[in-house]
Amino acid sequence: MVGPGGNPRHPKGLAMHPETPADRVEERYADARAAYAALGVDTDRAIRQAAAVPVSLHTWQADDVAGFEAGAGAVAGGGLLATGGYPGRARSGDELRADLDEVLALAPGAHRVNLHAMYAETGGRRVDRDRLAPKHFARWIAWAKQRGLGLDFNPTFFSHPLAADGWTLAHPDAKVRAFWVRHAIACRWIAEAMGRELGSPCVVNHWIPDGAKDSPADRWGPRRRLVESLDAILSKDLGIDRHLCVDAVESKLFGLGSEDYVVGSFEFYASYALRRGLVLTLDMGHFHPTETIHDKLSALLLFHKRLLLHVSRPVRWDSDHVVLFNDDLRAVLAELVRGRALGKVYLALDYFDASINRIAAYGIGARATRKAILAALLEPSETLRQFEAAGRGAWKLALMEDLKTMPLGAVWDMLCLRHGAPPDLAWMDEVERYEHQVLAKRR
C-alpha cells in the first residue's frame, strides 16, 4: 500500500512497531542501570539531567522556509531551499502550531520554539519587515505561554526584494542597509517582548547571506559596513533589555551565491562577539565539509561566556539534512559534558527537509539530539580523565570502545517513558496517524 505522495506505508490496522509495554521497559532498564552502575554512572541522574536540557525546535521544518508574509514583501529563494514535495506543508500559524504540538508530544524533555520574523501573523495585511512589532507575534506568545514554552527568534534577511542580490547589512547602498538595520532592531524589540511575556530570555540569532560568488576586489569594505550596521542594531542607546533579548551572531563558510567570500566569516563573528559581549553561534553545517565543531568548543568557551549551537547535518555541504544520532552529534555533546559546559550553550535544531513526512523529520532530529545528550551524560568521563592523567591510554581507549555497546537504548526508552513520549519506534505509528488524519487534508 502507498500513502500520500506515493510513499509506502504499513497496511491499515497493522502496527508497524507495537509500543513496548511499560513493565518490559522497566525490566530492561534495571539491567542497564546495573551495567552502568558498574562503571560508576548513575542512570537515573543522567535521565533527569538529559531531559532538563532545553532544545529549541525550529519552525521552518514544518513549512519549507516559506513563512506567512502577506502582499508583495516576500519573494522565494534567498539561497534556502527545502528539497522535495511531500504533502502536508504547514500553510498558516495555526497549522504550524498544531504540527509543533504533535512534535512536542513525541519528543521527550524540555523544549523551546524558534521563530523567524517571516512567521509574523498580520491578519492578511502587508507589513514590511522593518515595521514588524510584538503584536504580530501575539498568537505565538499566547500559545507558548499556555504550554510553558520559551521562544527564540531570528531576523529574516532573505526571501525579500531588498535581499534579492544577496546583500543586506553589508550592502553598498546605504538605504538598503538602513532598511535591514531597522528590521533587525524591530526583531530585537520583538524578542524582548517575548522574553518579558514568557518569563524566559529570548535568544535572537542574526544571520545574513551577504557575500560574493567569485573573487571580490574589495573584501574590506563590506566588513567595515557590517560592523557599522551591527553597531547600530546593538546600540545600548535603544534601551533594549539584554537580559530578555540575548543577541547571537552566526557565521558561515560559504553559501549559494557566496562561494568565494562571506562577509560574516567565522573569524569576523568570533572577534565581533567577543568584543561586544554577544553570543557566538556555531552551526554544525557552516564549516568545511571535513571539519567538525566539537574541537572548537573548549577553545571558544575559554573566552566566550555562551555559545549558541545550531544542530544540523550537512552532507558534503550545508544541505540541512535531518539530524541523526551520528558521530558528529555525539562528539559535540560528549565534549560539552566532559567540559561541564552544557549550561554554557543554547541548543537549537536547524534543518529543513521536504522529501519525507515533516513531523517524522522533526521527531527524528529532536529525539536524536536528546539521545546524544543522554549518551554523553552516561559516559564515565571522570574515569576516562583519570586513565588519561595516569598515562593509561590503552585503558582509556578500551573503555571508550566498550561504551559503544553499552545498553543506551534501554536507558533512552526509560527517559521516554518517564516523560510521556513513546519509546523505540512506536512513535512512528503516531506520526502516521497524524499524517492521515491531518496532513493529508492539506491541499
Summary of the structure (lengths in Angstrom):
residues: 443
radius of gyration: 22.4
end to end distance: 21.0
largest distance: 67.6
contacts: 1474
relative contact order: 0.16
helix: 49%
strand: 11%
